Amino acid sequence: MPNDRDSGDHKKNLGFATRMSHGGRAGVKIHGFVNPPVHRGSTVLYPDAEARRDGGAKRFERYMTYGTAGGPTHYALEDVIADIEGGTRCTIVGTGLAAVTVPLTAYLKNGDHCLIPDSCYGPARNFATTLMKDWGIDTTFYDPCVDEAGMAALIRPNTKVVYLESPGSHTFEVQDVPVLARAAHARGCKVLMDNTWGIHNFQPFEHGVDVSIQALTKYVGGHSDILLGSITTNSEEDHRAIRSAASTLGHYASPDDCWLALRGVRTMAMRLKAQEAASLEVATWLEQQPQVKRVLHPALPSHPQHALYKRDFTGGCSLFGVILDPQYDQGGMFRFVNALQLFGIGASWGGFESLALPTSGFITRTAGSGDFGGPMLRLHIGLEDTKDLIADLAQGLRVLN
């Protein structure tokens, strides 16, 4: 019999770091290794034909029917991610992009209309403008800072999905999620949100989101060596829609990568805290440099939607944008990035290593001018000593002059 310490209510009262240390494990009073084993397999054997027949009725339950339906390693990770996001059920898929495309496929069909913020993740835009368009699904890319009345005006009779991403991938606009969700639900739309930046610091289901998307490649993995995505829901209806779409499309995640993600979450709370603090220190320093026009970090008071961030988020992360003074061109921004010694030039953030990524000329905007007042780049702050990162940025900025 479990004791009181194993009760669900007790676990809900535990701190985030504690839940991440203990989630998805058998428990501390179980004889054996600390971490659960990796369960690999394609074929599932049944004791008799009747069990095989009856298993078909359990496709949305945790009943192993075939390898692509997942196994104990997948289920353990799904439980941890659902806990992180405050949802009830989670579906793990092989990439962050798959976590975007599966729910869009689940809720949209020929003749439907979808609303996606202009600041969205580039591959999400590509999916909407290629395959979704070919399938007869119309997409409007909207100003991410639209208000409730503006969102209501954008919703058509055939609008089925309002997609959110807050903050935006490169320009870090914070959306008024509760207000936009209210406008969407009033007109019968599903609300999908990419919550990778918020991770656990934004609780999507408390703010009206129906389906929360994360690239577990980032902070959950934490070491830049796995590809995974998660789709978390808070109702059985939405879980069935997502699970059915993922299964029909043949999406699957490697149990080895799931195991690595489980290992990653053990230290994620500490990594996040350290990287959040370091990013704020670096961002504050950059704001004071004459070569920098603006720093796009939602946790800074100078950010245009800082009040929304303070209202809805309990913390930030390590990713933010930098706009250089307009006297510099893209070539100057490239020279700055190339001069950095401790920052790799790469796109996938959330790992232990710092990254600098040029963004001017590489992002698409259609719901506005797309002119941000100067050449722009994105920084991810890793786990290096902050003083070393600042010194590296300082010598890179000197190259501009």
LINSULPE-V395212 format. One record per backbone hydrogen bond with DSSP energy under -0.5 kcal/mol. NH is the residue of the N-H (numbers start at 1). CO is the residue of the C=O. If there is no record, write none. Layout:
{{NH CO} {NH CO}}
//
This chain:
{{6 3} {7 4} {11 7} {12 8} {13 9} {13 10} {14 11} {19 15} {20 16} {21 17} {22 18} {23 19} {25 22} {30 27} {39 37} {40 38} {52 48} {53 49} {54 50} {55 51} {56 52} {56 53} {57 54} {58 55} {59 56} {61 58} {63 61} {65 66} {67 42} {69 66} {70 67} {75 71} {76 72} {77 73} {78 74} {79 75} {80 76} {81 77} {82 78} {83 79} {84 80} {85 81} {86 82} {86 83} {87 82} {88 233} {89 233} {91 231} {93 229} {99 95} {100 96} {100 97} {101 97} {102 98} {103 99} {104 100} {105 101} {106 102} {107 103} {108 104} {111 136} {112 109} {113 158} {114 138} {115 161} {116 140} {118 142} {120 117} {124 121} {125 121} {126 122} {127 123} {128 124} {129 125} {130 126} {132 127} {134 130} {135 131} {136 133} {137 132} {138 112} {138 136} {140 114} {142 116} {142 140} {146 143} {151 147} {152 148} {153 149} {154 150} {154 151} {155 151} {159 156} {160 113} {161 113} {162 190} {163 115} {163 161} {164 192} {166 194} {167 173} {168 173} {169 119} {172 168} {175 173} {177 175} {180 176} {181 177} {182 178} {183 179} {184 180} {185 181} {186 182} {187 184} {188 185} {189 184} {190 160} {192 162} {192 190} {193 211} {194 164} {195 193} {195 213} {199 195} {200 198} {201 198} {202 198} {204 202} {205 85} {206 203} {207 204} {208 205} {209 204} {210 191} {211 191} {212 232} {213 193} {214 230} {216 214} {216 228} {217 228} {218 215} {221 216} {222 218} {229 93} {230 214} {231 91} {232 212} {233 89} {234 210} {239 235} {240 236} {241 237} {242 238} {243 239} {244 240} {245 241} {246 242} {247 243} {248 244} {249 245} {250 247} {251 246} {258 254} {259 255} {260 256} {261 257} {262 258} {263 259} {264 260} {265 261} {266 262} {266 263} {267 263} {267 264} {268 264} {269 265} {271 267} {272 268} {273 269} {274 270} {275 271} {276 272} {277 273} {278 274} {279 275} {280 276} {281 277} {282 278} {283 279} {284 280} {285 281} {286 282} {287 283} {288 284} {288 285} {289 286} {292 289} {293 323} {294 323} {296 321} {297 295} {300 297} {303 300} {306 303} {309 305} {310 306} {311 307} {312 308} {313 309} {314 201} {320 379} {321 296} {322 377} {323 294} {324 322} {324 375} {325 291} {328 325} {333 329} {334 330} {335 331} {336 332} {337 333} {338 334} {339 335} {340 336} {340 337} {344 342} {344 354} {346 344} {349 347} {355 380} {356 344} {357 378} {359 376} {360 376} {362 359} {363 359} {372 370} {375 328} {377 322} {378 357} {379 320} {380 355} {381 318} {382 380} {383 352} {388 385} {389 385} {390 386} {391 387} {392 388} {393 389} {394 390} {395 391} {396 392} {397 393} {398 394} {399 395} {399 396} {400 396} {400 397} {401 397} {401 398}}
//
